[in-house]
């Protein structure tokens, strides 16, 4: 059973179409990234899944139930992008407050508070007032409240915003740890490098339409571009490969071979072998997730139905 699923989900605000038939599926134990420019519909999608906003049409389910049902939300954690905690609280008192909201017994709260604050790196500041926290520390506290009640699904909206590089790495490691415990994480972030490092699958929203969706590997694969390196002292037969109809260019110590749509790399490899040349390096060239995203924006590509670039596992 999918943890999160939407089918042809639509949301209209009067004449404004925030979501135009979005269909996604998130499986248990995945870290699923949601990308898009401001106004693409990311926050609207999350709010529909959490029952904060009503859909206009289509279907949305969370943990096998229609999105927004109170019994389901008890099993969900949420870090909003612009959270505001009362700054007179300490880390401990705030966590105790949220624990009471979730109906956690006092003994369980006392046990879980120090463990959770330690987990996000705030153990030594547990009794400090929130007004003394930096933005990064407040972000860590927000993650702590999102995971405090041991939810099955965790929505994180810009979890590393304002966090220094060391802190971002620690938060990535925390997400991986939660994933290893079987948690499902729905991540919204503008830091594409972070998303690329941690997410299993990624969806890119563009003007309310799911423009691209798939694994990070599939989204970043640059089909038809191979980087080849030979044994030390051997010369790459650039002219001969070009005569075979391939586009060849230098790529540092290696050479990049670009294929046309109907070409295969096999004839190149067979030619090298026939010449007695020893292959030391062969990789299919990849783009970064940032390249994929920026290219889509620069091209101003019209919204279209998403191409799922990898089968759901």
N, C-alpha and C positions, 0 to 999 in steps of 0.2 A: 504494500500500500504506500502510495506517495505521501510524504509529509505535508507538502504544499502543492496545490494544483489549481491552475486557473484555465478556463476554457472560454475563448472568445469574450474575454472580460472587457466591458466598456464602462466608461464613466464620463458623463457630460455635466458641465457646469454652465447651464444655459446653452449658449451657442458654442462654447468652448468644449472641444472633445479632448479630455485629458488622457483617456485610454481608448484605443480604437481596435478592440478585438484581440487582446493579449492572451496568449496561451503558453504557460510554462508548467514544468513539473520538476519538483525537487524531491530526491529520494532520501531515505533515512541515512544519517551519518555523513552527508555532504556539506561542504562549505560552498555556498552558491553566491556568486557575486552579481550585483545589479549595477549597471553603468548607464550613464546618460547625462546629457547637458542639463543645466537648470531648466525646469519646465518640461522635461521629457516625459514625466509621469511617474517617476520613481517613488516619490513620497505618497502619491495617491494610491499606487499599487499596495504599498505597505499598509497604509491606513485602512484600505478595504479588507486586507487579510486579517487585520487586528480588530475589525468591527468598528473603527472610529468613523469611517465614511461608508455610506451605502453605495453599492454598485448600481449602475443604470441598467445593465444587461449582462448576460453571460453567467458563468459559474465561478465560484471561488471557494476552495475547501482548505481546511487546516486540520491536520491529524485525523483525517477521514470524516470530519464534521463540517457543516457549512460555516464559513468564516464568520467570526464574531460571537459565537456561542460562549457564554460565560464559563461553562465547565471545561471548554477547551483552553480558554485564556489562562486558567490556573496552571497550565502546563507550558506556558510560553513566557519567555523573558524578552524585554524590549529596552534598548537604549536609544532614545530619540536624539536627533542631531542637536537640537537646541534645548537641552535639559537645563533646568534651573532648580537647584536644591536650596532650601532655607539655610542661609550661611551661619545661623546660630547653632545648628547641629554640629556634633562631632561625627567622625566616620562611624563610630560605634552606635551612637544614638540614632543616626539616620538608618543604618542597617536594621536596628531593632524596630524602628517605625515601620519599615517596609515588610519586615518579617511578620509583624502583627497584622498588617493589611492582608497578607497571604494566609493568615490563620496558623502560623507556625507556633507550636508550643514554646513556652519560655525557655525550657531546658534545651530545646533544639536550637533556639536563637542564640543562647549563650555559647553553645558549642560551635555553631556555624559561623558566627561573626568574626572571631579572630582568624579562623582558617581561611575565610573568603577574602578578608582584607590582606592577609599574608600572600594569598594567591595572586593578587593584583599589585603587590608591591607597596601596600600602604600600612603594613602591620605596625611600623614604628610611629605612624602618625594617627593611629586609631583614635586617640583621645584629643586630637587637635581640632579646633573649630574649622569648619569648611571655609570660612572667610580668610583663613590663612593659607589655603591651598592654591597652588598654581593651576593654570588651565589644564595642563596635562594630568595633574593629580585629580582634578575634578572629573576628568574623562575616565580615569582608572576607577574612581568611585562609582561612576555611572555603570561601568561594566560589572562592578561588584554587585550592585543592586539588581542588574539584569540576570545574573546567574545565581543569586543568593538562595532562591527557593528550589534549586535543582531542576530547572525546566528541561523539557525535551527539545524544544525549538527556541532558538535565540535570534532575535532580530537586532542587528547592530548597525546603526546609521552613523557613518563617519566615526568609527571607534578610535581611530588614531589621530583625530584632529587635535592639534595643539600639543601632541606628544613628541618628545625628542627622539632621535634615531634609535637610541638604546631602548627606550620605552616602546617604540613601535615594534622592535624585534621581539621584546618580551610579550607584547600583546599577540603577535603572530604565533609565538610558541604556545601561548595560552589557548588560542583558537584551535591549534593542532591537538593540544591535550584534551580539550573538550570534545573534539571530533573523535579521538581515540576512545572516549567514554561512550560513544554512540550518539552524542548530541548532533543536532542539525543546526547549522548556522546560516542565516540569510544576511549577507553583508552588502551594505551600500557604502561605497567609498569613491572619492575622486582621486585617490592616490593609486594610479593604475599599476605601478610597480608592486605595491602591496597586494593588490588583487591577484596579479599574475603569480606571485609567490605562494599564495595560500589557497586559492580557490580551485575546486574540482571542475566546476562548470561556471560559465559566465553568460549573462544576458545583456544585450545592449538595446536600450530603449531610445527611439528617435521620434520625437513629436508624437508620442502616444502609441507608436507601433513597435513591435518587437522586430528590430532590424536584423540582428544576428544573435545566435545562441549556440553554445556548444562547449566542449572542453577547451581549456586554455591552449593545449597543444594543437587542436584542430583550428582554432581561430587564428593562431599565429603562424601556422605553416604557410610558407611562401611556395606554393606549388610550382614545380618546374624550374627551380633554381638549386643547383648542387655545387658545393665547394669541394674541390678535389686537390689532394696533395700527394706528391710522389716521394719515393725514398730519397735520402740526402744525396746530392750530386747528380740526380737525374733531371733532365729538362722536359718540361711539359710541351708536347707537340701542338702548339697553339694553331699554327697554319693548317696542319692536317685535320685537326678537329673542326676548324672553321669550314674546310672544304667538304666535310661531311654534312654541313648545313646547320651547325650549332653556333650559338653566339658565345664567345669566350672573352673573358676579361680577367686581369690580374686582381687578386684579392689578398694582399700582403704576401706571405710566402707561398700561398696557394693560388688556385685559379677557379673562377666561378664559371660554370657552364649553364647557360639559360636555354630551356627547351621551349619549342613552340607547342601549341596545344596537342598536336598528334604525335609528338616525338617521345621517345623513351631514352633513358640514360644508358640502357644496356649496350647499344652499339659503341658508345664511347668507351665503356669499360672493356668491351671485347677488343677494341682497337689497341688500347693501352696494354692489354695482356699479350696480344699478338706481337707487339713491339718489345716485349720483355721488360716492360716498365712495372715497377712494384708500387702498388697502391698503399699509401700510409694514412690517408685521411679522406673520408667520404661522408659528408653530411648534407641533408636537405636543409637549405637555408630557411631561417625563421625570422619573422618580424616580432617586435615587442608588441604587447597588448596596447601600449600607448600609440604605436604606429598605426595599428588597426583602427583604433578609435579616432585618432586625429585625421587619418585619411578619409574616414566616413564623413567627418564634419567638414573637411576641406572640399570634398567632392560635392557636398550638399545633396547627397543621394536622396531621392524621393523615398518616403516610407514605403515599405513593402512587407509582405508576409515573410516571417523569419525563415531562413534556411537552417535547419538543425544540422550542425556539422559533425555530430557524433551520436551514436545510438545511446539511449538511456540504459544504464547498467541496472 
